[in-house]
């Protein structure tokens, strides 16, 4: 069952409701079925990007601007 967000056109109450496809939802405050579906916005938790520590690897993978073999690891 999907969760939908509604605004009641009778009393202005905003709410979320689990709705089956064969059900007509009603406002939990005034029992009106005159509802307007709202655009749902989902939330995602993010953090500020942090710099990952440079990892040493075989020549060519460290990103040294001088090219493969220039990083003095060999």
N, C-alpha and C positions, 0 to 999 in steps of 0.2 A: 504494500500500500504506500503510495507516495504521500509526502507531506506537502501541503499547499499553504500559502499565506493568503489571507483574505482581509478586506476591509468591509465592514458592514455598512451598507448605504442607509440603513435605518437609524443606527445610533453612533456610527463612526468608530466602533470598536475594531481594533486590529488584532488578529490572532492567527495561529497556525492550527491546522487540523489534518489528521490522517484520514484520507478519503478513498473509499472504494469507488470503482467506476460506476456502479449502479446506485450510489447514494447521493442525495442532495444535501449538502452541508447546511447547517444553521448557525447563527450567531449564538455563542454561549451566554451572552448578556440579555438579549432581547428576543431570541428565538426567530429572528427574521431570516428568510432565505434569500433576501435581496443582497447578495454579496458580490464584491468585485475582487477577482483574483489579482494579487499583487505580483510584481516581478520579484522572484526570489533571488537573493544574493547570498552566495555561500562565503564563508570565512575560511581563510587559510593562514595559519601561523607561520610567520617568516621571521628570520633574524637578519641582521645586517651581514653582508658578505664579509668573511674574514679571509685574510691571505693564508693560503695553505703553505706549510713549510716546503721549501725546495727539496726534492728527493733526488739523490744521485742515482744515475742509471748508466747503462752502456752508452758509449759515445754516440752522439747524435740525438739523444733523448733529453739532454739537460737544457736545451734551448740556448746554448752559448752563441752569441752573435757571430763568433769567428767560424762556426761550422763544426762538423764532427772532428774530434781529436784536439780541438783548441782549448778545451777546458782544463788541461793539464792533469787529468786523472790517470793518464797513461804515460 
